[in-house]
């Protein structure tokens, strides 16, 4: 498995280093319909610097100062990034590839996709990057990651997998884009195809990009076709307009076939219902759950945020094997976060 991953990384680097070496020659062939050069495409990527609100819910897990990349997608300075960079932000600042610095305003955050939007203030004259269509993107497709930061720049990669991604923070993508080799400046980075169009936004580093449980380090990107149907609503209202899913405020991890609660959101629904770290989730509404994805889908099938959800729990430290039913009134996670929309 390790040898297979290494060979794939080596082939990817070889092919794209050749492309990059002749980028000045190849620029017209990877330009969009508007005949943009590769340099112009890369120029749409900006640095995003964020200071988080005091007392933010995510300050402990994500920090109070966050940095990453963003992609200019609108002529009015609209920037697309990964949402965890900017949610609960107090101040936002963006820096262009030429060094131009501008303050920015929070526009929107969508938990279901993970996308975040901000807008640079003033005259931020950057040609926006066109949105592509990654729906037909297959494993093996050659791509570029473009990012800012100390370890940023342009990196050749390949798409190696299209499959679900599950995050313990109530996050599920049905068809995430997995790439190799890994890129260090992944947060908010642009995934660009050979037509010079944006096909994904960087989210995470993973150790199993090639297939589940493989030793194949890479990155996860959120496909931009998820943005198209919700973009206008996000700009207008700060949210996607989709009905919020029921949120329980518990984070669980899978261990030896069991789902164990490893954190409970303060003042969240699970905390109010008495759930504790170490409790084992056996089922939802009397139906056994096999993994995190299965649990999320069963919880979300109960209705919208505000629905009552019954969890079958084996309490931590219990002397018996009796299963306890805990009824939780779910909430909208957005309302629990301390997001300043001004």
C-alpha positions, -999 to 999 in steps of 0.1 A, spaced: 0 0 0 28 24 9 47 16 -23 15 21 -44 10 56 -28 46 66 -33 45 56 -70 13 76 -75 29 107 -58 61 103 -79 41 101 -112 20 131 -103 50 152 -94 69 142 -126 40 150 -149 32 184 -134 67 196 -129 71 193 -166 39 213 -171 51 240 -147 85 242 -163 68 251 -195 40 272 -180 48 302 -201 43 281 -232 13 263 -220 -5 293 -206 -27 298 -236 -38 262 -236 -50 263 -199 -66 297 -202 -104 300 -199 -127 312 -226 -117 347 -217 -81 338 -226 -67 343 -191 -31 333 -185 -20 310 -157 -6 339 -139 -39 357 -140 -57 326 -127 -33 323 -98 -37 360 -91 -73 353 -80 -60 336 -49 -57 358 -18 -44 354 18 -72 355 44 -62 366 80 -89 363 107 -92 374 143 -120 356 161 -146 370 185 -138 368 222 -157 339 237 -162 322 203 -176 287 206 -148 274 182 -119 293 198 -107 264 218 -107 239 188 -97 262 160 -79 291 177 -85 328 179 -62 337 150 -67 319 117 -50 321 84 -57 305 50 -65 312 14 -95 325 -4 -106 327 -40 -120 358 -56 -152 347 -74 -170 381 -79 -160 414 -94 -173 432 -63 -145 415 -42 -166 385 -32 -143 358 -19 -150 321 -14 -131 302 13 -136 273 37 -161 283 64 -142 273 95 -116 301 88 -141 329 91 -170 317 113 -173 337 145 -148 363 131 -143 397 147 -120 411 119 -111 399 85 -82 410 62 -72 398 28 -39 402 9 -35 399 -28 -6 383 -47 8 418 -53 8 426 -16 -23 448 -16 -40 446 18 -77 453 24 -102 448 52 -131 425 45 -166 418 57 -181 385 67 -209 376 42 -220 340 48 -213 306 63 -230 273 54 -223 243 77 -237 216 54 -212 223 26 -185 240 47 -183 271 25 -177 306 37 -180 339 19 -164 373 26 -161 405 6 -130 428 4 -137 464 10 -127 493 -14 -111 490 -47 -98 454 -47 -92 450 -85 -87 413 -90 -102 394 -119 -125 366 -104 -119 330 -110 -145 311 -130 -164 283 -113 -160 250 -130 -181 218 -129 -165 190 -110 -194 166 -112 -176 145 -139 -142 148 -122 -127 113 -121 -98 98 -101 -66 103 -121 -75 138 -133 -46 162 -133 -52 194 -112 -34 223 -96 -37 235 -60 -31 272 -57 -27 288 -22 -11 316 -3 10 315 28 45 304 37 41 270 21 17 282 -6 21 286 -43 12 263 -71 13 226 -66 6 198 -91 -18 171 -78 -41 144 -91 -76 136 -80 -73 101 -65 -108 94 -51 -144 107 -51 -162 94 -21 -180 105 11 -161 125 38 -174 124 74 -163 148 101 -172 143 137 -186 179 138 -218 168 121 -203 172 87 -209 149 57 -200 153 20 -214 127 -3 -187 131 -30 -157 149 -17 -126 153 -39 -95 136 -25 -61 146 -39 -25 136 -37 3 145 -30 -6 164 2 -4 202 3 4 220 36 -15 252 29 -48 235 23 -73 257 42 -93 276 16 -69 267 -12 -81 266 -48 -83 234 -67 -81 243 -104 -85 222 -135 -65 224 -167 -92 248 -181 -82 272 -154 -116 269 -136 -122 264 -99 -134 229 -90 -129 227 -53 -120 245 -21 -95 231 3 -107 218 36 -84 192 53 -54 170 54 -62 133 55 -40 102 58 -62 80 36 -68 99 4 -65 70 -20 -90 48 -2 -104 43 33 -78 30 58 -49 32 33 -17 50 41 -19 77 15 -16 112 28 -35 139 8 -62 165 10 -99 168 9 -116 195 -12 -152 206 -12 -166 205 -48 -178 238 -60 -209 224 -77 -224 224 -42 -221 262 -41 -240 270 -73 -275 263 -61 -270 282 -28 -247 311 -38 -273 338 -43 -291 329 -11 -259 330 9 -250 364 -5 -285 378 3 -291 362 38 -258 349 51 -271 314 49 -279 287 23 -316 289 27 -318 251 32 -337 239 62 -312 234 91 -305 198 101 -311 187 137 -279 193 158 -273 174 190 -241 190 201 -221 158 207 -189 148 190 -183 110 187 -155 89 173 -156 53 162 -134 29 182 -135 -9 178 -170 -8 163 -184 15 189 -193 52 188 -179 69 218 -187 105 228 -154 124 231 -168 159 236 -201 176 244 -208 212 233 -212 235 263 -248 247 265 -257 224 236 -287 201 233 -267 170 243 -253 187 274 -288 198 284 -300 162 280 -272 149 304 -249 132 279 -213 129 290 -179 122 276 -174 84 274 -210 76 268 -214 50 240 -241 57 213 -257 24 205 -285 35 183 -309 63 171 -347 59 176 -341 23 186 -321 15 154 -285 4 158 -258 26 143 -227 12 127 -206 43 122 -205 80 123 -221 84 88 -248 60 97 -256 80 129 -257 113 111 -281 100 85 -304 85 111 -304 117 132 -311 139 102 -339 117 90 -359 127 121 -367 161 106 -354 196 108 -336 214 137 -359 214 167 -370 178 162 -368 155 192 -342 127 187 -339 96 209 -304 82 214 -298 47 228 -269 52 252 -247 29 273 -236 54 300 -200 57 308 -190 39 339 -223 20 342 -222 -12 362 -248 -28 340 -253 -33 303 -287 -16 304 -293 7 275 -307 42 284 -329 61 261 -320 98 261 -344 122 243 -328 153 230 -345 184 216 -322 192 187 -312 227 177 -298 247 148 -260 247 152 -258 282 135 -278 297 164 -253 281 189 -223 297 172 -215 333 179 -215 346 144 -214 384 139 -231 392 106 -225 430 108 
